[in-house]
Amino acid sequence: MSLSRRSFLEVASASALAAAESTRPPNVVLLLGDDHRWDALGCAGNPVVRTPELDRLAHEGVRFGNHFCTTPICCASRASIMLGEYAGSHGIYDFATPLNGPQAQRSYWGRMKQAGYHTGFIGKYGVGDKMPESAFDVWNGFPGQGFYFPNGPGGPHLNHIMRDQANDFIGNAPANKPFCLSLSFKAPHVQDEDPRQYLPSQDTEARYNGVVIPPLRRAGANDINRFPPAIQHSENRRRWGVRFSTPDLYQASVKGYYRLVTGIDDVVGSMRATLEKRGVANNTIVVYSADHGIFNGEHGFAGKWYGHEESLRIPLIVYDPRVPGAARGQVVDAMTLNIDLQPTLLELAGLAALGHAQGRSVSPLLKGEANTSRSVWFFEHRFPDGGWIPSSEGIRTQRWKYIRYTDNAAPFEELYDLRADPNETINLAANARFQKQREALTRYTNSWRQALRAWKPEQAWADPVSEQDLVRDGLS
């Protein structure tokens, strides 16, 4: 078939554009939910929540089924995501402490800005009381928790405002450089100051009308009775009373939570449509995750903060259009952490790591390459809250979880065999048959805490506990 001169030029122009797109660095979009636990996704097997766009992202990308945060509170976890570091090293445990200058420089967005990326931040920043407006080319972030209706009850919902800001950023990004957009949701977090708690947008309300939320599938509310008074009287328990203490409150709260998750899903769909319309979807990496999970009544708790699965385990979906089709739609079972996002984003963008992050890039796992996953890791929570949120730390392996409380709930400990007790209801810490495991996990916790305190960013990091230690101590 012969081509007219005009058709030839159109084909040649399209081919040249495609070649240019294939050689330029990829655009990067990081979407971050707040309080979004791992199982509040349709693609994770939840039959009630409606997340068709995130499900599509997982189908076209890769979902990580065992992704966790290392400190389950907004400020510390978001700093860990930005830096690729445990809180025990970056030192941010409260809402007032910002990233310092060197930390901002080695954050994923700081590195991308230095590499020539057009950078934007939209939504809840969450780290410190000083906002880094000048560090971004486009800034639409806000401090603190923010409000779902920032312009008043009759105004637009925050999810819709952020949707429009994201689409504007993509539509107006310079054509001659790659962009990095951080889209950081308040949803599905409650509105702490409002007795209604969950404040979804009106367009998500009808999608859950008539839905009946099933009973808790994990630890029930009566599980609270085995915890010490400092935990029974904690902020987690107080919030349970507000959200879940009656059947009607439970139904309203979980539906409100799911409606906000669906609101995020709508934004993801709109943003991806804009990427397609702009012609950059085939060169844009899209990552969805969260800062931490949440208790939706399990163990008689609300909130997060403690080292149980509902609090620590979160989604991770990575869509990279360069990944071969055969690798798409897979679910990776390897344990990955929030501190892995910084090195992952930098590697996917083709940027060498600056210094030595404590996380590991998951990029090899996207392509089904050799498993470089970890077998053991550390978690901690030390928010200064006058005893209302007892501090804790611990260790998780594929099979074992150890939690110890370090202030007003001390010396309470928890030990779970996750293989036999995935819902974490049978505490083995005082069981004589499991003292060998408890003692080994206690040593690991001490070693990790000391190593994090001693580490400096210019030093190479090595996890202080390895698979060989687990094998030696009978914990593999």
WOWOJO-V796149 format. One record per run of one state. SS is the DSSP state (H for helix, E for strand, - for the rest). FROM is the first residue (numbers start at 1). TO is the last residue. If there is no record, write none. Layout:
# WOWOJO-V796149
SS,FROM,TO
SS,FROM,TO
This chain:
# WOWOJO-V796149
-,1,4
H,5,23
-,24,26
E,27,33
-,34,36
E,37,37
-,38,41
H,42,44
-,45,51
H,52,60
-,61,61
E,62,68
-,69,73
H,74,83
-,84,86
H,87,90
-,91,100
H,101,106
-,107,107
H,108,114
-,115,117
E,118,124
-,125,132
H,133,135
-,136,137
E,138,142
-,143,157
H,158,172
-,173,178
E,179,184
-,185,201
H,202,208
-,209,220
H,221,226
-,227,228
H,229,232
-,233,234
H,235,243
-,244,246
H,247,278
-,279,280
H,281,283
E,284,290
-,291,294
E,295,296
-,297,297
H,298,300
-,301,301
E,302,303
-,304,308
H,309,312
E,313,314
-,315,315
E,316,319
-,320,324
H,325,327
-,328,330
E,331,337
-,338,339
H,340,348
-,349,362
H,363,366
-,367,373
E,374,374
-,375,375
E,376,381
-,382,391
E,392,397
-,398,399
E,400,405
-,406,412
E,413,417
-,418,431
H,432,454
-,455,466
H,467,472
-,473,476
